Amino acid sequence: MEKIKKMLPYLLINIGMFYLLPTLMIDTGSAMIILLILMPLGCFLTSLAYGVKNSFSWLYPIFVMLVFIPSIFIFYNESAFVYVFAYGVISLVGSFLGASFNRKI
């Protein structure tokens, strides 16, 4: 339970990103910028920060994936389901790299 409490601020940032950024989509171009650049970058940076501060946890990428799933049905269609795994891998790499920085500091 303590690990989940430590993850909560970072997951709230991801929730904000996954549910507020799509409201800025005007056309297909802006949707692609949001899905392919802004969300992965934000996901990576929050995961990196989580890893530096709290070390590596397998739960964090899983929670990031679970948080993104409802947004598929709200803003996108089934073809966006591949992003669940993409954001999971990005957060896995980010938290792993962050944890490796944590050990060196």
PLY file of the C-alpha trace (Angstrom):
ply
format ascii 1.0
element vertex 105
property float x
property float y
property float z
element edge 104
property int vertex1
property int vertex2
end_header
0.00 0.00 0.00
2.90 2.33 0.72
4.23 1.85 -2.83
0.88 2.84 -4.30
0.81 6.00 -2.18
4.23 6.93 -3.55
3.02 6.33 -7.11
-0.13 8.39 -6.76
1.28 11.87 -7.58
2.98 10.53 -10.71
-0.11 8.61 -11.77
-2.22 11.75 -11.28
0.05 13.59 -13.69
-0.42 10.76 -16.19
-4.18 10.84 -15.66
-4.19 14.57 -16.34
-2.12 14.06 -19.44
-4.21 11.15 -20.76
-7.54 12.89 -20.18
-6.82 16.61 -20.60
-4.50 16.65 -23.61
-7.01 14.92 -25.92
-9.43 17.79 -25.35
-6.96 19.96 -27.29
-7.27 17.82 -30.42
-8.56 19.92 -33.28
-7.74 17.78 -36.28
-5.84 14.63 -37.18
-2.48 16.42 -37.10
-2.92 17.67 -33.57
-4.16 14.24 -32.48
-1.00 12.64 -33.87
1.23 15.18 -32.14
-0.53 14.50 -28.85
-0.50 10.69 -29.20
2.97 10.29 -30.69
4.99 13.10 -29.08
3.43 14.82 -26.07
1.96 11.82 -24.24
5.00 9.54 -24.69
7.32 12.36 -23.63
5.23 13.16 -20.57
4.91 9.48 -19.72
8.67 9.03 -19.99
9.47 12.09 -17.89
7.05 11.20 -15.09
8.36 7.63 -15.09
11.93 8.88 -14.98
11.09 11.15 -12.05
9.33 8.29 -10.27
12.33 6.02 -10.77
14.80 8.59 -9.49
12.74 9.33 -6.39
11.33 5.89 -5.55
13.42 3.29 -7.37
12.06 0.76 -9.84
8.69 -0.96 -9.45
6.94 -3.28 -11.88
3.60 -1.95 -10.67
4.13 1.56 -11.99
4.10 0.70 -15.73
1.11 -1.59 -15.17
-0.81 1.22 -13.49
0.11 3.60 -16.31
-1.32 1.11 -18.79
-4.50 0.65 -16.76
-4.98 4.41 -16.41
-4.80 4.88 -20.19
-7.34 2.18 -21.13
-10.55 4.16 -20.37
-9.32 7.11 -22.45
-9.34 4.86 -25.52
-13.10 4.49 -25.26
-13.64 8.15 -24.40
-11.44 9.90 -26.99
-10.23 7.35 -29.54
-11.30 4.02 -31.00
-10.09 0.44 -30.68
-7.14 1.06 -32.97
-5.55 3.16 -30.21
-5.29 0.09 -27.98
-1.71 -0.40 -29.17
-0.77 2.76 -27.26
-1.56 0.97 -23.99
1.44 -1.26 -24.55
3.56 1.53 -26.01
3.02 3.75 -22.97
3.63 0.76 -20.71
7.00 0.11 -22.34
7.89 3.80 -22.25
7.07 4.02 -18.55
8.97 0.79 -17.90
12.08 2.18 -19.57
11.71 5.56 -17.87
11.31 4.13 -14.39
14.18 1.69 -14.96
16.49 4.48 -16.13
15.38 6.67 -13.25
16.14 3.89 -10.78
19.60 3.46 -12.30
20.25 7.20 -11.81
19.01 6.82 -8.25
21.70 4.22 -7.51
24.49 6.42 -8.86
23.50 9.46 -6.80
0 1
1 2
2 3
3 4
4 5
5 6
6 7
7 8
8 9
9 10
10 11
11 12
12 13
13 14
14 15
15 16
16 17
17 18
18 19
19 20
20 21
21 22
22 23
23 24
24 25
25 26
26 27
27 28
28 29
29 30
30 31
31 32
32 33
33 34
34 35
35 36
36 37
37 38
38 39
39 40
40 41
41 42
42 43
43 44
44 45
45 46
46 47
47 48
48 49
49 50
50 51
51 52
52 53
53 54
54 55
55 56
56 57
57 58
58 59
59 60
60 61
61 62
62 63
63 64
64 65
65 66
66 67
67 68
68 69
69 70
70 71
71 72
72 73
73 74
74 75
75 76
76 77
77 78
78 79
79 80
80 81
81 82
82 83
83 84
84 85
85 86
86 87
87 88
88 89
89 90
90 91
91 92
92 93
93 94
94 95
95 96
96 97
97 98
98 99
99 100
100 101
101 102
102 103
103 104
